[in-house]
């Protein structure tokens, strides 16, 4: 019989010796990282891919792990190869829970792979309340399953709220040199970055701001340094250096929304200039300052003054939290131009309507006069009236001459038609100006809108986890609180960077705390405790390692030195998250820094051992789950990836007994001979592992467990 070290004392009724000639019964097998591998490291099983049904889960249990993450590839209506939690009804859930309890195997849960963030974004970058609702419902399905089957624990959720330019994030800059980047998406990203702006009423993208695209803007009238102007209070002030004061034609100070362009007398036109992205950065800061001041003066969001303000979107934001993004200033400028253009045409057409109407009134009076004259004139003398009309209309052939009233009626009809067209044109331009002005009140950066939606969704999911936990606890079956675990997703999307994961967790907890206090009247301390219990982060080591491909190499350093700098960065981020006590669950995956291939830990260049050591040193007690990927295709089975991980973490074979031919006591066995011989198979082997094999398959016919 062969025994594997599980971290427990294994004294039985016989002596054991390792293949290395010394007793190993006291070996913890931790490789100095603080875990007992076979006991502490489990693996994931996606339904419909690695396990087709309940029997498939039972087979996975027999392979030897004591921790299994049940994963759901499907979303919406389930399919054979993309199953969903709702495909498993009450009976199957009872059976799965009993399998867990009888075999002393813990289950954790992974929500649908197809849910990428809870902000509700679609593939085109638009946000939809229906998409958001769909995603939350998928999380609820997984939470219900976790309560019924796992009796608690994590429900892992993919983040990925929206895509953003990597080089534009504050964390992408070297803290020791703000002019140097640590990360960028591609070489020219700093110049070509694109930012989306949303209409908060619909969630739809209304414009894209591009850093490399200059925009023509008016040169606004400002008070030059040393100039005297009248401030809002009516008192005279003197403009100072580096102070931007907008003024009107009477040198009175005006708000940004009322600023006017300068007139170029030499050119006989209004002045314009091209604005680069840097100018919009400054414009955003100006708008931010003005918006904060407006909020201080109008703290009530229901104050009618907000309706006429261009800062309507900040009506519910505390003054010190107001932030205007450059892309919002960029789009505001574009919308202002469109609005002013529409207003100009509306006024032009409106003035023409009045001119035409004045002509119409004069013609009506003339018509009344000529109709009286024509009525009192004999038929013989009407030819003279026609001749007068001919004088009014040169070239008129006498034989075709008409009475003045006929000509006036024709002109009135033409004027009416022209007035209708001009009035419609003026009205449509005025409506366009109004619609644009209204839209300006609701523009939001992609980031602000997406994160607001995400925080609210994760808070709702956390509350659902809390309710389900309470339900299971009342039944006396809760192992630990159910919590949603936000997984750091791929670098390209928000949530992939550790700083973003921290932000998502903390702000979602804040939102859940707020909702519990408002909706359930919890005390602040109680609400915070519930939020911390039911919303946590999830660290995927492979996703963290994928930041390698965006790491900006220092050309003065060797490849080894650059790799060391990246590793130091990654480990520092893990330390930060661990010290904040945010991590509730972990995936152990590996890669070579490019794609999420799910190599077995140790087969790529992810510093897995160091990451786990940091977590354990900071008190981490949650699950460590291997997500088999490449091994399921390139090796004998997905479970071989788990065994490679056990070996990486120092699990050893410390007992050898007699066996079949070629496996006698005179020959040593290595990990390879067991890993590729028996372990990981679903049929009974000639040895057992752990204290006893966790399955009823290894019993005598009497039911007595076999050692």
MARDO-727948 format. One record per residue (C-alpha): x, y, z; residue number from 1. Coordinates in steps of 0.25 Angstrom, whole numbers, m for minus. Layout:
N
X / Y / Z / NUM;
...
end
This chain:
707
0 / 0 / 0 / 1;
5 / 14 / m3 / 2;
1 / 26 / 6 / 3;
1 / 41 / 2 / 4;
4 / 51 / 12 / 5;
m8 / 59 / 15 / 6;
m3 / 67 / 26 / 7;
m9 / 58 / 37 / 8;
m2 / 49 / 46 / 9;
m3 / 35 / 39 / 10;
1 / 25 / 50 / 11;
m5 / 12 / 47 / 12;
m2 / m3 / 50 / 13;
10 / m4 / 42 / 14;
23 / 3 / 39 / 15;
25 / 12 / 27 / 16;
37 / 17 / 21 / 17;
39 / 27 / 9 / 18;
46 / 23 / m4 / 19;
57 / 32 / 1 / 20;
61 / 23 / 12 / 21;
56 / 31 / 24 / 22;
43 / 33 / 32 / 23;
34 / 44 / 27 / 24;
22 / 43 / 36 / 25;
26 / 56 / 42 / 26;
27 / 63 / 29 / 27;
16 / 74 / 26 / 28;
19 / 74 / 11 / 29;
17 / 89 / 11 / 30;
29 / 93 / 4 / 31;
30 / 104 / 14 / 32;
17 / 111 / 8 / 33;
8 / 107 / 20 / 34;
m1 / 97 / 14 / 35;
m3 / 82 / 13 / 36;
m5 / 80 / m2 / 37;
m14 / 68 / m3 / 38;
m23 / 73 / 8 / 39;
m23 / 88 / 4 / 40;
m23 / 88 / m11 / 41;
m35 / 84 / m19 / 42;
m39 / 85 / m34 / 43;
m50 / 90 / m42 / 44;
m61 / 82 / m50 / 45;
m69 / 89 / m60 / 46;
m83 / 83 / m62 / 47;
m85 / 78 / m76 / 48;
m70 / 78 / m79 / 49;
m62 / 70 / m69 / 50;
m75 / 64 / m62 / 51;
m87 / 61 / m70 / 52;
m96 / 58 / m58 / 53;
m97 / 55 / m43 / 54;
m90 / 41 / m46 / 55;
m78 / 49 / m53 / 56;
m77 / 57 / m40 / 57;
m76 / 44 / m32 / 58;
m65 / 39 / m41 / 59;
m57 / 52 / m39 / 60;
m58 / 50 / m24 / 61;
m52 / 36 / m25 / 62;
m40 / 42 / m32 / 63;
m35 / 47 / m19 / 64;
m37 / 62 / m16 / 65;
m45 / 67 / m4 / 66;
m49 / 80 / m10 / 67;
m56 / 82 / m23 / 68;
m61 / 95 / m29 / 69;
m74 / 92 / m37 / 70;
m74 / 101 / m49 / 71;
m85 / 106 / m58 / 72;
m81 / 108 / m73 / 73;
m95 / 111 / m78 / 74;
m104 / 123 / m76 / 75;
m119 / 125 / m79 / 76;
m125 / 112 / m83 / 77;
m116 / 101 / m81 / 78;
m110 / 91 / m91 / 79;
m103 / 77 / m90 / 80;
m89 / 83 / m92 / 81;
m92 / 97 / m85 / 82;
m100 / 93 / m73 / 83;
m106 / 103 / m63 / 84;
m110 / 101 / m48 / 85;
m125 / 101 / m51 / 86;
m123 / 88 / m59 / 87;
m121 / 81 / m46 / 88;
m134 / 80 / m38 / 89;
m137 / 76 / m23 / 90;
m133 / 61 / m24 / 91;
m120 / 63 / m31 / 92;
m116 / 75 / m21 / 93;
m119 / 66 / m9 / 94;
m111 / 55 / m15 / 95;
m99 / 64 / m18 / 96;
m100 / 69 / m4 / 97;
m100 / 55 / 2 / 98;
m88 / 51 / m7 / 99;
m81 / 63 / m1 / 100;
m84 / 60 / 13 / 101;
m82 / 45 / 12 / 102;
m69 / 46 / 5 / 103;
m64 / 58 / 14 / 104;
m62 / 66 / 1 / 105;
m64 / 81 / 1 / 106;
m71 / 88 / m11 / 107;
m70 / 102 / m15 / 108;
m77 / 109 / m27 / 109;
m74 / 117 / m39 / 110;
m85 / 125 / m46 / 111;
m87 / 124 / m61 / 112;
m74 / 127 / m69 / 113;
m82 / 135 / m79 / 114;
m85 / 146 / m68 / 115;
m74 / 156 / m70 / 116;
m76 / 167 / m60 / 117;
m90 / 172 / m54 / 118;
m90 / 186 / m60 / 119;
m99 / 180 / m72 / 120;
m90 / 184 / m83 / 121;
m92 / 177 / m97 / 122;
m82 / 174 / m108 / 123;
m83 / 188 / m114 / 124;
m80 / 195 / m101 / 125;
m94 / 199 / m98 / 126;
m100 / 197 / m85 / 127;
m114 / 191 / m83 / 128;
m123 / 189 / m71 / 129;
m128 / 176 / m77 / 130;
m113 / 171 / m78 / 131;
m111 / 175 / m64 / 132;
m123 / 168 / m59 / 133;
m119 / 155 / m67 / 134;
m105 / 155 / m61 / 135;
m111 / 157 / m46 / 136;
m121 / 145 / m49 / 137;
m109 / 136 / m53 / 138;
m102 / 139 / m40 / 139;
m115 / 137 / m32 / 140;
m116 / 123 / m38 / 141;
m102 / 120 / m34 / 142;
m104 / 125 / m20 / 143;
m117 / 116 / m18 / 144;
m109 / 104 / m23 / 145;
m97 / 108 / m14 / 146;
m107 / 108 / m2 / 147;
m114 / 95 / m6 / 148;
m102 / 87 / m9 / 149;
m89 / 93 / m4 / 150;
m96 / 99 / 9 / 151;
m88 / 112 / 8 / 152;
m75 / 117 / 3 / 153;
m71 / 125 / m9 / 154;
m79 / 127 / m22 / 155;
m68 / 132 / m32 / 156;
m72 / 143 / m42 / 157;
m64 / 148 / m54 / 158;
m62 / 163 / m53 / 159;
m59 / 171 / m66 / 160;
m69 / 182 / m65 / 161;
m63 / 190 / m78 / 162;
m51 / 191 / m86 / 163;
m42 / 203 / m83 / 164;
m28 / 208 / m89 / 165;
m18 / 202 / m80 / 166;
m8 / 213 / m81 / 167;
m18 / 224 / m76 / 168;
m19 / 218 / m63 / 169;
m12 / 223 / m51 / 170;
m7 / 210 / m47 / 171;
0 / 208 / m60 / 172;
10 / 219 / m57 / 173;
23 / 216 / m49 / 174;
21 / 222 / m35 / 175;
35 / 226 / m35 / 176;
35 / 233 / m49 / 177;
21 / 238 / m53 / 178;
26 / 240 / m67 / 179;
29 / 225 / m69 / 180;
19 / 215 / m71 / 181;
19 / 201 / m65 / 182;
8 / 196 / m74 / 183;
2 / 199 / m87 / 184;
m7 / 192 / m97 / 185;
1 / 195 / m109 / 186;
12 / 204 / m113 / 187;
4 / 216 / m118 / 188;
m7 / 215 / m108 / 189;
m4 / 227 / m100 / 190;
m6 / 235 / m113 / 191;
m18 / 227 / m119 / 192;
m26 / 224 / m107 / 193;
m41 / 224 / m108 / 194;
m51 / 227 / m97 / 195;
m66 / 225 / m98 / 196;
m77 / 234 / m93 / 197;
m91 / 229 / m89 / 198;
m105 / 235 / m88 / 199;
m109 / 231 / m74 / 200;
m124 / 231 / m78 / 201;
m122 / 220 / m88 / 202;
m108 / 214 / m85 / 203;
m104 / 215 / m100 / 204;
m91 / 221 / m105 / 205;
m93 / 234 / m111 / 206;
m79 / 238 / m115 / 207;
m64 / 233 / m114 / 208;
m54 / 243 / m110 / 209;
m40 / 240 / m117 / 210;
m27 / 246 / m111 / 211;
m21 / 248 / m125 / 212;
m32 / 255 / m131 / 213;
m32 / 271 / m129 / 214;
m45 / 278 / m128 / 215;
m48 / 292 / m133 / 216;
m53 / 301 / m122 / 217;
m56 / 316 / m120 / 218;
m46 / 325 / m114 / 219;
m54 / 330 / m102 / 220;
m53 / 344 / m96 / 221;
m45 / 344 / m83 / 222;
m40 / 354 / m74 / 223;
m25 / 355 / m76 / 224;
m15 / 356 / m65 / 225;
m17 / 370 / m59 / 226;
m30 / 373 / m66 / 227;
m42 / 379 / m57 / 228;
m55 / 371 / m58 / 229;
m68 / 371 / m50 / 230;
m70 / 358 / m42 / 231;
m83 / 351 / m40 / 232;
m85 / 360 / m28 / 233;
m84 / 372 / m36 / 234;
m71 / 377 / m30 / 235;
m58 / 380 / m38 / 236;
m47 / 370 / m37 / 237;
m34 / 369 / m44 / 238;
m30 / 356 / m52 / 239;
m18 / 349 / m47 / 240;
m7 / 340 / m54 / 241;
m12 / 326 / m57 / 242;
m26 / 330 / m54 / 243;
m37 / 327 / m65 / 244;
m48 / 337 / m64 / 245;
m59 / 337 / m75 / 246;
m65 / 350 / m77 / 247;
m76 / 356 / m86 / 248;
m76 / 368 / m95 / 249;
m78 / 377 / m83 / 250;
m66 / 371 / m76 / 251;
m75 / 364 / m66 / 252;
m71 / 350 / m61 / 253;
m80 / 338 / m67 / 254;
m81 / 323 / m64 / 255;
m75 / 314 / m74 / 256;
m88 / 311 / m80 / 257;
m90 / 325 / m84 / 258;
m76 / 329 / m89 / 259;
m75 / 336 / m102 / 260;
m65 / 335 / m113 / 261;
m55 / 346 / m117 / 262;
m57 / 354 / m130 / 263;
m46 / 356 / m139 / 264;
m48 / 370 / m145 / 265;
m37 / 368 / m155 / 266;
m43 / 356 / m161 / 267;
m57 / 360 / m159 / 268;
m61 / 347 / m152 / 269;
m61 / 340 / m138 / 270;
m48 / 334 / m134 / 271;
m46 / 318 / m133 / 272;
m34 / 309 / m130 / 273;
m31 / 294 / m129 / 274;
m31 / 288 / m116 / 275;
m22 / 276 / m113 / 276;
m25 / 266 / m102 / 277;
m17 / 273 / m92 / 278;
m27 / 285 / m93 / 279;
m38 / 276 / m90 / 280;
m31 / 271 / m78 / 281;
m30 / 286 / m73 / 282;
m45 / 288 / m77 / 283;
m49 / 276 / m69 / 284;
m42 / 282 / m57 / 285;
m49 / 295 / m59 / 286;
m63 / 288 / m60 / 287;
m60 / 280 / m48 / 288;
m56 / 293 / m39 / 289;
m69 / 300 / m44 / 290;
m78 / 287 / m42 / 291;
m73 / 286 / m27 / 292;
m76 / 301 / m25 / 293;
m89 / 299 / m31 / 294;
m92 / 287 / m22 / 295;
m88 / 295 / m9 / 296;
m98 / 306 / m13 / 297;
m109 / 296 / m17 / 298;
m108 / 284 / m8 / 299;
m122 / 280 / m10 / 300;
m123 / 271 / m22 / 301;
m137 / 275 / m24 / 302;
m134 / 290 / m26 / 303;
m139 / 295 / m39 / 304;
m126 / 301 / m42 / 305;
m120 / 288 / m45 / 306;
m129 / 287 / m57 / 307;
m122 / 299 / m64 / 308;
m109 / 294 / m60 / 309;
m99 / 287 / m69 / 310;
m95 / 279 / m56 / 311;
m108 / 272 / m55 / 312;
m102 / 258 / m54 / 313;
m95 / 262 / m41 / 314;
m108 / 266 / m34 / 315;
m107 / 254 / m24 / 316;
m92 / 254 / m23 / 317;
m85 / 260 / m11 / 318;
m77 / 272 / m15 / 319;
m64 / 266 / m11 / 320;
m66 / 254 / m19 / 321;
m70 / 261 / m32 / 322;
m60 / 257 / m43 / 323;
m61 / 262 / m57 / 324;
m53 / 253 / m67 / 325;
m46 / 259 / m80 / 326;
m55 / 250 / m89 / 327;
m67 / 257 / m83 / 328;
m61 / 271 / m85 / 329;
m58 / 266 / m100 / 330;
m72 / 262 / m103 / 331;
m78 / 274 / m95 / 332;
m70 / 283 / m105 / 333;
m76 / 275 / m117 / 334;
m90 / 276 / m112 / 335;
m89 / 291 / m109 / 336;
m84 / 293 / m123 / 337;
m96 / 285 / m129 / 338;
m106 / 292 / m119 / 339;
m101 / 306 / m123 / 340;
m101 / 302 / m138 / 341;
m116 / 298 / m136 / 342;
m119 / 310 / m128 / 343;
m113 / 319 / m139 / 344;
m121 / 313 / m150 / 345;
m134 / 313 / m142 / 346;
m132 / 328 / m140 / 347;
m129 / 330 / m155 / 348;
m141 / 322 / m159 / 349;
m149 / 329 / m148 / 350;
m146 / 343 / m153 / 351;
m149 / 339 / m168 / 352;
m163 / 334 / m163 / 353;
m166 / 348 / m157 / 354;
m161 / 355 / m170 / 355;
m170 / 346 / m178 / 356;
m182 / 348 / m169 / 357;
m180 / 363 / m170 / 358;
m181 / 362 / m185 / 359;
m193 / 353 / m184 / 360;
m200 / 363 / m175 / 361;
m197 / 374 / m185 / 362;
m202 / 366 / m197 / 363;
m215 / 363 / m189 / 364;
m218 / 377 / m188 / 365;
m215 / 379 / m203 / 366;
m224 / 368 / m206 / 367;
m235 / 374 / m198 / 368;
m233 / 387 / m206 / 369;
m233 / 381 / m220 / 370;
m245 / 372 / m217 / 371;
m253 / 384 / m214 / 372;
m248 / 392 / m226 / 373;
m251 / 380 / m235 / 374;
m264 / 378 / m229 / 375;
m268 / 392 / m232 / 376;
m262 / 393 / m246 / 377;
m270 / 389 / m259 / 378;
m266 / 378 / m267 / 379;
m262 / 387 / m279 / 380;
m253 / 395 / m270 / 381;
m246 / 383 / m263 / 382;
m236 / 383 / m275 / 383;
m229 / 395 / m269 / 384;
m228 / 388 / m255 / 385;
m221 / 376 / m263 / 386;
m212 / 386 / m270 / 387;
m208 / 392 / m256 / 388;
m205 / 378 / m252 / 389;
m197 / 376 / m264 / 390;
m189 / 388 / m260 / 391;
m187 / 381 / m247 / 392;
m182 / 369 / m254 / 393;
m173 / 373 / m266 / 394;
m174 / 364 / m278 / 395;
m188 / 360 / m276 / 396;
m195 / 357 / m289 / 397;
m208 / 366 / m289 / 398;
m216 / 355 / m294 / 399;
m212 / 347 / m282 / 400;
m213 / 358 / m272 / 401;
m220 / 355 / m259 / 402;
m226 / 363 / m249 / 403;
m218 / 369 / m237 / 404;
m226 / 360 / m227 / 405;
m222 / 347 / m235 / 406;
m207 / 351 / m235 / 407;
m208 / 355 / m220 / 408;
m214 / 341 / m216 / 409;
m204 / 334 / m224 / 410;
m193 / 341 / m216 / 411;
m200 / 339 / m203 / 412;
m200 / 324 / m206 / 413;
m185 / 324 / m209 / 414;
m182 / 332 / m196 / 415;
m191 / 322 / m188 / 416;
m183 / 310 / m194 / 417;
m170 / 317 / m191 / 418;
m174 / 321 / m177 / 419;
m178 / 307 / m174 / 420;
m165 / 301 / m179 / 421;
m157 / 312 / m171 / 422;
m165 / 310 / m158 / 423;
m163 / 295 / m159 / 424;
m148 / 297 / m161 / 425;
m147 / 307 / m149 / 426;
m156 / 298 / m140 / 427;
m147 / 286 / m144 / 428;
m134 / 293 / m141 / 429;
m140 / 298 / m128 / 430;
m144 / 284 / m124 / 431;
m130 / 279 / m128 / 432;
m124 / 290 / m119 / 433;
m133 / 286 / m107 / 434;
m130 / 272 / m109 / 435;
m115 / 274 / m109 / 436;
m116 / 283 / m97 / 437;
m124 / 272 / m90 / 438;
m114 / 261 / m94 / 439;
m103 / 270 / m88 / 440;
m109 / 268 / m75 / 441;
m108 / 253 / m75 / 442;
m95 / 250 / m81 / 443;
m86 / 241 / m73 / 444;
m72 / 235 / m76 / 445;
m72 / 220 / m79 / 446;
m65 / 218 / m66 / 447;
m74 / 226 / m56 / 448;
m87 / 220 / m62 / 449;
m81 / 205 / m63 / 450;
m76 / 205 / m48 / 451;
m88 / 211 / m43 / 452;
m96 / 200 / m49 / 453;
m86 / 190 / m45 / 454;
m86 / 194 / m30 / 455;
m101 / 193 / m29 / 456;
m101 / 179 / m36 / 457;
m90 / 173 / m27 / 458;
m97 / 179 / m15 / 459;
m110 / 173 / m19 / 460;
m103 / 159 / m21 / 461;
m97 / 161 / m7 / 462;
m111 / 163 / m1 / 463;
m116 / 150 / m9 / 464;
m104 / 143 / m3 / 465;
m108 / 148 / 11 / 466;
m122 / 144 / 10 / 467;
m119 / 130 / 5 / 468;
m108 / 128 / 16 / 469;
m119 / 132 / 27 / 470;
m129 / 122 / 21 / 471;
m118 / 110 / 21 / 472;
m114 / 115 / 35 / 473;
m128 / 113 / 40 / 474;
m128 / 99 / 35 / 475;
m116 / 97 / 43 / 476;
m108 / 93 / 31 / 477;
m99 / 105 / 28 / 478;
m84 / 102 / 28 / 479;
m80 / 116 / 25 / 480;
m87 / 129 / 20 / 481;
m89 / 129 / 5 / 482;
m81 / 140 / m2 / 483;
m79 / 146 / m16 / 484;
m65 / 145 / m20 / 485;
m61 / 155 / m31 / 486;
m50 / 149 / m39 / 487;
m39 / 158 / m45 / 488;
m42 / 156 / m60 / 489;
m33 / 158 / m72 / 490;
m24 / 170 / m72 / 491;
m32 / 177 / m84 / 492;
m45 / 179 / m75 / 493;
m48 / 186 / m62 / 494;
m46 / 177 / m51 / 495;
m33 / 170 / m56 / 496;
m24 / 179 / m49 / 497;
m22 / 177 / m34 / 498;
m25 / 191 / m31 / 499;
m38 / 190 / m39 / 500;
m42 / 178 / m31 / 501;
m39 / 185 / m18 / 502;
m48 / 196 / m23 / 503;
m59 / 187 / m28 / 504;
m60 / 180 / m14 / 505;
m59 / 192 / m5 / 506;
m69 / 201 / m13 / 507;
m79 / 189 / m14 / 508;
m78 / 187 / 0 / 509;
m80 / 201 / 3 / 510;
m93 / 201 / m6 / 511;
m98 / 188 / 1 / 512;
m96 / 195 / 14 / 513;
m103 / 207 / 9 / 514;
m115 / 199 / 4 / 515;
m116 / 190 / 17 / 516;
m117 / 203 / 25 / 517;
m127 / 209 / 16 / 518;
m136 / 197 / 13 / 519;
m134 / 188 / 25 / 520;
m131 / 199 / 35 / 521;
m118 / 191 / 40 / 522;
m108 / 199 / 48 / 523;
m96 / 203 / 41 / 524;
m87 / 193 / 49 / 525;
m97 / 182 / 46 / 526;
m98 / 186 / 31 / 527;
m83 / 187 / 29 / 528;
m81 / 173 / 35 / 529;
m91 / 167 / 26 / 530;
m85 / 173 / 14 / 531;
m71 / 168 / 18 / 532;
m76 / 154 / 20 / 533;
m84 / 153 / 7 / 534;
m75 / 161 / m3 / 535;
m60 / 157 / m5 / 536;
m50 / 157 / m16 / 537;
m45 / 144 / m23 / 538;
m30 / 144 / m28 / 539;
m27 / 136 / m40 / 540;
m12 / 134 / m41 / 541;
m12 / 132 / m56 / 542;
m20 / 144 / m59 / 543;
m10 / 152 / m50 / 544;
2 / 147 / m58 / 545;
m4 / 151 / m71 / 546;
0 / 165 / m68 / 547;
14 / 161 / m73 / 548;
10 / 163 / m87 / 549;
7 / 178 / m84 / 550;
19 / 180 / m75 / 551;
27 / 191 / m81 / 552;
42 / 186 / m81 / 553;
53 / 194 / m77 / 554;
63 / 193 / m89 / 555;
75 / 196 / m79 / 556;
72 / 183 / m72 / 557;
74 / 168 / m75 / 558;
62 / 159 / m78 / 559;
64 / 153 / m64 / 560;
64 / 166 / m57 / 561;
51 / 170 / m64 / 562;
45 / 157 / m60 / 563;
49 / 160 / m46 / 564;
43 / 174 / m46 / 565;
30 / 169 / m51 / 566;
30 / 158 / m41 / 567;
33 / 168 / m30 / 568;
21 / 176 / m35 / 569;
11 / 164 / m35 / 570;
15 / 159 / m21 / 571;
14 / 173 / m16 / 572;
0 / 174 / m21 / 573;
m4 / 160 / m15 / 574;
2 / 165 / m2 / 575;
m6 / 178 / m2 / 576;
m19 / 170 / m5 / 577;
m16 / 160 / 6 / 578;
m13 / 171 / 16 / 579;
m26 / 177 / 13 / 580;
m33 / 163 / 16 / 581;
m41 / 164 / 3 / 582;
m38 / 150 / m3 / 583;
m48 / 140 / 0 / 584;
m44 / 129 / m11 / 585;
m33 / 126 / m20 / 586;
m31 / 119 / m34 / 587;
m17 / 113 / m36 / 588;
m14 / 114 / m51 / 589;
m2 / 116 / m59 / 590;
2 / 121 / m72 / 591;
14 / 127 / m79 / 592;
9 / 142 / m78 / 593;
1 / 142 / m91 / 594;
m12 / 135 / m91 / 595;
m21 / 128 / m80 / 596;
m17 / 114 / m84 / 597;
m19 / 108 / m70 / 598;
m5 / 101 / m69 / 599;
m3 / 93 / m57 / 600;
3 / 102 / m46 / 601;
18 / 101 / m47 / 602;
18 / 98 / m62 / 603;
18 / 113 / m66 / 604;
25 / 125 / m60 / 605;
14 / 130 / m50 / 606;
21 / 130 / m36 / 607;
10 / 121 / m30 / 608;
18 / 117 / m18 / 609;
21 / 131 / m14 / 610;
7 / 136 / m16 / 611;
1 / 125 / m7 / 612;
12 / 127 / 4 / 613;
8 / 142 / 4 / 614;
m6 / 138 / 6 / 615;
m4 / 128 / 17 / 616;
6 / 138 / 24 / 617;
m6 / 148 / 24 / 618;
m16 / 138 / 30 / 619;
m23 / 133 / 17 / 620;
m31 / 121 / 20 / 621;
m40 / 120 / 8 / 622;
m40 / 110 / m3 / 623;
m29 / 107 / m13 / 624;
m34 / 102 / m26 / 625;
m27 / 97 / m38 / 626;
m34 / 100 / m51 / 627;
m29 / 89 / m60 / 628;
m29 / 93 / m75 / 629;
m18 / 90 / m84 / 630;
m15 / 77 / m76 / 631;
m29 / 71 / m80 / 632;
m24 / 72 / m94 / 633;
m9 / 70 / m94 / 634;
m8 / 60 / m82 / 635;
m15 / 47 / m78 / 636;
m26 / 55 / m71 / 637;
m30 / 68 / m64 / 638;
m27 / 62 / m51 / 639;
m12 / 60 / m55 / 640;
m12 / 75 / m54 / 641;
m16 / 74 / m39 / 642;
m5 / 64 / m36 / 643;
5 / 73 / m43 / 644;
1 / 84 / m33 / 645;
2 / 74 / m21 / 646;
16 / 71 / m25 / 647;
20 / 86 / m27 / 648;
15 / 88 / m13 / 649;
24 / 77 / m7 / 650;
14 / 66 / m5 / 651;
22 / 53 / m4 / 652;
20 / 38 / m5 / 653;
25 / 33 / 9 / 654;
20 / 19 / 10 / 655;
23 / 7 / 1 / 656;
17 / m7 / 3 / 657;
15 / m19 / m6 / 658;
8 / m19 / m19 / 659;
6 / m26 / m32 / 660;
17 / m30 / m41 / 661;
28 / m20 / m43 / 662;
23 / m12 / m30 / 663;
30 / m20 / m19 / 664;
36 / m15 / m7 / 665;
50 / m15 / m13 / 666;
47 / m4 / m23 / 667;
45 / 10 / m20 / 668;
33 / 18 / m26 / 669;
34 / 33 / m31 / 670;
23 / 43 / m33 / 671;
23 / 39 / m47 / 672;
21 / 24 / m45 / 673;
8 / 27 / m37 / 674;
3 / 39 / m44 / 675;
4 / 32 / m58 / 676;
1 / 18 / m52 / 677;
m11 / 18 / m43 / 678;
m15 / 31 / m37 / 679;
m25 / 40 / m43 / 680;
m33 / 28 / m49 / 681;
m47 / 25 / m45 / 682;
m45 / 10 / m43 / 683;
m40 / 4 / m30 / 684;
m25 / 4 / m29 / 685;
m16 / m5 / m22 / 686;
m13 / 5 / m12 / 687;
m21 / 16 / m4 / 688;
m18 / 30 / m1 / 689;
m21 / 39 / 10 / 690;
m25 / 32 / 23 / 691;
m35 / 24 / 16 / 692;
m41 / 26 / 2 / 693;
m53 / 35 / 3 / 694;
m62 / 25 / m4 / 695;
m71 / 13 / m1 / 696;
m64 / 6 / m13 / 697;
m53 / 2 / m4 / 698;
m60 / m6 / 7 / 699;
m62 / m21 / 9 / 700;
m75 / m28 / 6 / 701;
m78 / m26 / 21 / 702;
m77 / m11 / 20 / 703;
m64 / m10 / 28 / 704;
m55 / 0 / 22 / 705;
m42 / m6 / 16 / 706;
m29 / 0 / 20 / 707;
end
